[in-house]
């Protein structure tokens, strides 16, 4: 669906460093894990921004920051223009923070562990109303919960059942119903389909798309499966070691990637077509990503990059639109190269 | 004391006719308090040297249980194998005494597991764990075994093998751990390697490295590879032939190109239509309705009928056999012709 109007979410220079300490009592700081290190983007109403990257790139920490489950080291997150973290450690508090939080909700990865096994489905989906009683008057809650179950394609009569009585796909629907309860504008989906079987993934992806059209939701869709992200996203951000290295429309990222890391990532995705076997160029990256506690100087990808020159070690390339390319990337030698299609 | 010789399949090189490994009408069930779970219901497939067979299926399809039956690592009880044969170079493994199976397992038929961190022992060095293969099966000394371990770590391209041979599993990344698993599994130069979701827990760039490595090892040693997976992309990349499993049966088998070009079973077709692709932006995804059956209570007739768009009355009553629809193809659907025709549209 087309994104419209003002951004509902503005993220600027978001940074989260987890301190590394030594010693038991005095906990001397000896460094920091730079999980998220300067991330900026906008999200408009009805838009889906996909975030891709490999384990350890900081995409889940980013999700936690957006949900205000972690406090950032620095940077700003605005929801509908209201800053949720204040630079001086203040920011929104109490009632105001609670109110803003209503508009951003989360769907978690693992439907087996993210639902309390001792609560009925009705209690799980209705729990947000306990915290935000103003959304639905008490007498109306049961009806509202049943309505939500129906919206996500579950039988409203199952409101008294427990999570173990449902399959993985149905549990993910319960998680989505809970996310919808407070009529949020933004939903952060952290790997929402990766724990599901292939035939069930499509059902959940279609549900998320239908809900987006119906309620004008904006999604942050975090996943490591690049095919699913392409399918659902309007724009995509590629993360590497705590930084966004490329950001653009889905067609720009997938058909005309310019950052070497994006190219390597995309070239490694298998295409379900045996005829393309051996005809696609594979960029096999050597080694593993460096530790986020001690990232390389300059460009963080340079230690695995085949294009690296001296400048890459000394000068960090900012995320910007570069000559000859139509979207933002963080590479001194950005150059379009199609790695997905066979020619 | 008179030495009794245990029966063994013919050695490598002494070429018997027929495939390297053949699973024939295998049934596996688990006896539980809730009833008998029929996990594998008459699976047959075969593997030739140097060939890659992909066994494709979702959770509960019986793809891993079949592999565990081949390895002989099912706990019984609760598992039991009421029927079927697993012939390795012509010899039925299920009829061999445990002593012979122990000599085959790990040595001639080896397996890689999905989750390398939980499959490796955290309190032993990786060198000791790789070397154990040589100490147990080849009676090598500790020192020689460690030397062998270094060689193998080099072969699976773990950088700095000599320095890292005494490291513990937690000191390696996920991709490196999977390489250690692979090193262990190929240590004794097996004839058959079973890889159960070897790359599912790995990132996509690491996944590509590991699949590349497996393909190389297979080419070098003419080993037969059974790749158990749910990933249609990986299958298209590496497999020679595919067996698609659903509710403990093979619903379709075919050479890899045929199945992607024109699937002959509604389940395969549904799966292929339901996956988003990285190389194009599609419309709404096709979703197979419903969910996989409960193995305690598999639907009568064709077990896929409650979810099938091609269903007719006889699908509810008559279980379709695996129809031979071509020289090397089979489909367990009464209406495979309709499915095949429709796939051109």
Interface residues (C-beta under 8 A of the other chain):
Chain A: X54 X55 X167 X169 X170 X197 X198 X199 X200 X201 X202 X203 X205 X206 X209 X224 X226 X227 X228 X230 X231 X232 X250 X251 X254 X264 X265 X266 X268 X269 X270 X271 X272 X273 X274 X275 X276 X277 X282 X284 X285 X287 X288 X340 X341
Chain B: X58 X59 X159 X173 X174 X175 X176 X203 X204 X205 X206 X207 X208 X209 X212 X230 X231 X232 X233 X234 X235 X236 X237 X256 X257 X260 X270 X271 X272 X274 X275 X276 X277 X278 X279 X281 X282 X284 X285 X286 X287 X288 X289 X291 X292
